[in-house]
Amino acid sequence: MLESEDNFPSSSSTTTMLEPDSSLRPMSFSEANTRILERMKQPLATPTRRISFVGDSTGMSQPTNMPYRLPNKAIVTGNKLRVTKEKMKTRKGNGPRCSLSKQGQRFISTLIATDSNDLSATHRLVCKFVASSSKHVALSTLSHLLSPTTPHHRICSLALPLYLEISEASWFDWNSKLVADLVALLYKLERFDEAETLVTETVSKLGSRERDLCSFYSQLIHSQSKHKSERGVLFFYTELKLVLLCSSSVYLKQRGYASIVEGFCSIGLPHEAEALLEEMKELGLKLSKFEFRALVYSYGKSGYFRDMKRIVVEMESMGFQLDTVSSNMVLNSFGSHNELSEVVSWLQKIEASGVPFSVRTYNSVLNSCPRISLLLQDLKSVPLSLEELMGYLDGNEAVLVKILVGSSVLEETMQWKASELKLDLHGMHLSSAYVIILQWFHQLQCKLLAENCVLPAEITVLYLEISEASWFDWNSKLVADLVALLYKLERFDEAETLVTETVSKLGSRERDLCSFYSQLIHSQSKHKSERGVLFFYTKLKLVLLCSSSVYLKQRGYASIVEGFCSIGLPHEAEALLEEMKELGLKLSKFEFRALVYSYGKSGYFRDMKRIVVEMESMGFQLDTVSSNMVLNSFGSHNELSEVVSWLQKIEASGVPFSVRTYNSVLNSCPRISLLLQDLKSVPLSLEELMGYLDGNEAVLVKILVGSSVLEETMQWKASELKLDLHGMHLSSAYVIILQWFHQLQCKLLAENCVLPAEITVVCGAGKHSVVRGESPVKGLIKEILLQIGCPLRIDRKNVGCFIAKGKTFMEWLSHYNATIHERIS
């Protein structure tokens, strides 16, 4: 889907060098191109089957006109999202949801009531509406008419005069995406001359800027595919192909081919789309998960199951592991063709491979169960317990329900707190909601009666309406975090509503809009949502393109770079850095750090080192943070020799170490990690540990022990000696505590220093541990202190600390050395 010049499915850039004399070589003409040209010459048959979907090839599409969809009356209302979406429906409440304002609704109602033959009256209405409307109202009304799912087909033809009038407004900012949507509608209405005029004007406006041209043709293909216009997709495919053939940019070819593949898949041409994938391979372009997902779903929905399975195998062989989205696409494809045995087989495969289920897995599977669908036609006679339902079902349907009930989907849709037990049925189709509610009752019965659990004070199936509270202060950061969560839960409609509300609230304040989209990208990247980051990247890019503020461009590009790096797209992030340079924007250490870490975590060590050199050449000296990123990257890929080499380089350059340096280095030491699996047999002194280690690990520990990190984590006062282990991983805390004992022994016994009145070791109570309240560091320190007989004990006032009197600790320390030597011997 291309909604801006760079809105393409993600993939890594490939540095392919074209031969200088390639134009002199004979041109090959593929069989796929021949088939496509033949299709364009023949009259196009009108498709006979149409199912509207919310979504696209990058994610599992959700049917909107499937039977047994959960009725509005059965969905509990009361949350702001649901109320808002109800208000945003058209006046004929049975139509699809839209973002029409009341003013837009009145305008459309007036147009419907006006005689369609009275062109002058219609023109006056359009002019009056645009003149009296705000930018948001006018554009949302136009978008409503351009939408493929609009219920007002009779007045769709007025979209062109409305667009022309809007384009004359002082506030109008031209964008190619709007033109692409309008052209798609004109193709649907068979007004090809007007469509051609619009395209010619836009191409003339864009001139020789090949990136903008590629983006425009990609948008045209996407818009045509939404209208299921095979003629439109094929025509603009040829235009885009010409641009790509004349371009030397690998980036443009990658994105352009991806949009064509998505377009072909959307209109049911998977064989042609696969031929394009082969063409991409021949050109040295890297394929991404998005192309494979689109191809899998297109083959599946067309009934080519053998081809669909073959593409799944090829996708896995290319390193793209089977995930929930791809699995749901396969399940939905089998289910829509009533291949129940295949649904069973595939669901068992997903379960065995450990791919998590989702609400959409329930929807795809249960919509394919004919007996459950038949049951729900008469709600008064449905089974009222899970046991009764399982007794009614037999064969494949019983197996499917049993597998689904054994998943964790119910736990993910349920929140259990002391004050409230909440079950959220949003996003579920009727069959899914039915099975989930029976499963919920069954689980509550088992849990509450068998385990004697205390029931929360309130049980509800509603959203918490915090935003309605009198004390609530709205802020966009909270909205961005909520949208990211909704994307993770695949509840895209509700996320879109929240975003639309916020954009409307912010209006034309471009700084606030830029900040909001940046927050959205950041929140999506925290959830590792590639789809979310790429979608909101296009929205932010549109704001930046229309802005003249260098400050906004600087901040906006920085947030996009960070987002791309967080989701593992370093090549795309680096391309953005080049774009920033071309725009004259100043690069900061922040972007370089993000790029270094992303390349490193992805295993591109040559690129990571190259960026480090470039960063230093730009005047950004190597510091502790950047160094830790490099060490962590090498360590996470078990490149121990590289960790040694890099740590020696840092030490030689005088860059100070930190606690995170310890974490990054020691987490990469396999022998230390192996030791810590059995705390009862770990070496109890630094000397003993160094004797156990050899080679690279011994070198690493020796370098770390020679740093100043221990002094920085230790506070020495007359009243107290405190060692703070906060922020340390298990291996770091282990080495530091041994180093601490060794240093205290040398310092106090050799120099005859006076020990403070109290000794404290802070390790934390486990509030930030994987299991809250169970600190691994605390368990390690407790075991070591127990084995060496140290008088440090857990503080009654603070369970995250070990304390001892200075005198008692001094007496023990004097015998510690002899005990250790005896142990070593």
Protein Blocks (a to p, Z undefined) as FASTA:
>chain_A
ZZbfklccddddddddddfklmmpccdddfklmmmmmmmmpccdddfbdcddeddfkbcc
ddfkbghiacfklpcghifklmmmmmmpcfblmbccdfbdfklmmmmmmmmmpcfklmml
mmmmmmmmmmmpcfklmmmmmmmmmpmkbcblmlmmmmmmmmmmmmmpmklccdfklmmm
mmmmmmmnopaklmmmmmmmmmmmnmmalklmmmmmmmmmmmmmmnopaklmmmmmmmmm
mmmmmpcbfklmmmmmmmmmmmmmmnopaklmmmmmmmmmmnopacdfklmmmmmmmmmm
nopamlmmmmmmmmmmnopacdfklmmmmmmmmmmnopaklmmmmmmmmmmnopacdfkl
mmmmmmmmmklmmmmmmmklgcfbfklmmmmpgcjllmmmmmmmmmmklmmmpccdfkbc
cddfehiafklmmmmmmmmmmmmmmmmmmnopacdfbdcdddcdfklpmklccdfklmmm
mmmmmmmnopaklmmmmmmmmmmmnmmalklmmmmmmmmmmmmmmnopaklmmmmmmmmm
mmmmmpcbfklmmmmmmmmmmmmmmnopaklmmmmmmmmmmnopacdfklmmmmmmmmmm
nopamlmmmmmmmmmmnopacdfklmmmmmmmmmmnopaklmmmmmmmmmmnopacdfkl
mmmmmmmmmklmmmmmmmklgcfbfklmmmmpgcjllmmmmmmmmmmklmmmpccdfkbc
cddfehiafklmmmmmmmmmmmmmmmmmmnopacdfbdcddebjolmgmbghiafklmmm
mmmmmmnopabdcdfklmkbccddfklmmmmmmmmmmmmmmmmZZ
